[in-house]
Amino acid sequence: MNEYPIKLLVSLIYSAIVAFSFHLEYIFLLPIFFMLIVEYKEVLSILKKLALINLFIIFLVVFVAFHDINKAIELFFRTNFILLFNLLVFYKSKGYDIVRGFNSLRFPKKFVTIFYFTIVMIEYLFKEFKTIKATLRLRGFHARSNLFSYQTYGNVFAMMFIKSIRKSEEMRDSLISRGFNGEIYLLEMPSKNKNYIILSILVFIVAINKMVVSL
C-alpha cells in the first residue's frame, strides 16, 4: 500500500479522536510532534498558514467565551490540534493524492470523480485569481475602503463566477466527446514513505489509549 490512503486514514482517525473525545490529553500531541520533526523545513510556513486560519477561528471562540470560557479554550485547542496535524500531513499535497487515497480505499467511483473535478476547478479558479490579482497590481490598483475598490472586488468575483461556468461547460463538452462514462482512471503513483507508517502507528497508539481510558 502506498502512502496516499495511509495519510487519508490517519487524518480521518486523528481528527475524529480529537473532535469527539471528552477531554484533551497530552498524548494527542505525539503525532503532531512527530510530523513537526518530519516537516521541520516547512514548519514556519505551516505555522503562518495556521495563524491565518486562526483569524477566523478567533471569532467563533470569542462568541463561545461569552457562554463558557472553559469550552471556548477547549474549542480553540481542539481546532488547532486538528488543523495543525492536517496541515503537516497534507502541506505538500495539491489534492490529487487525496483523490488517489479515496480511490485506493475503494470509495464509490462517483464520489472519487466528483472530488477529482472539484479539485480541478479549485486549481483552475486559483490560477485565474492569481492572474487577475497580478493584472490589478500592474494597473496600479490598491485596495482601499471606497466605492471604487468595492466595485472592483464585485467585478472580480463576477468574472470568477462566469469563468467557472464557462470552464465547467468546456469540461463537460470535452468529456462527452471523449465518451466519458462517469469514472476517472487514475495513475497509481507508488510511494512508500516510512514516516507515514510510523505516523500511523502513533495515531493507532492514541486511538488505543482513548479506548482504554474510555473503559
TAHU-V648751 format. One line per field, one symbol per residue. phi: phi as a letter, one per 30 degrees, with the letter a starting at -180 (. if undefined). psi: psi as a letter, one per 30 degrees, with the letter a starting at -180 (. if undefined). A space follows every 10 residues. Layout:
phi=???
psi=???
This chain:
phi=.dddddeddd dddddddddc ddbdbdddde ddddddddcd dceddddddd dddddddeed ddddddcadd dddddddedd dddddddddc eddcjddddd dedddideed ddddddddde dddddddddd dddddddddi dbdbdbdddd dddddddddd dddddddddd dddddddcid cjbcccddcd accddddddd dddddddded ddddd
psi=kafefeeeee eeeeeeeeeg lekklffffe eeeefeeehf fgeeeeeeee eeefeeeeee eeeeffejee eeeeeeeeee eeeeeeeeeg egkgfffeee eeefghlkee eeeeeefeee eeeeeeeeee eeeeeeefgg kkklileeee eeeeeeeeee eeeeeeeeee eeeeeefghk ggkkjkjjjk jjjfefeeee eeeeeeeeee eeee.
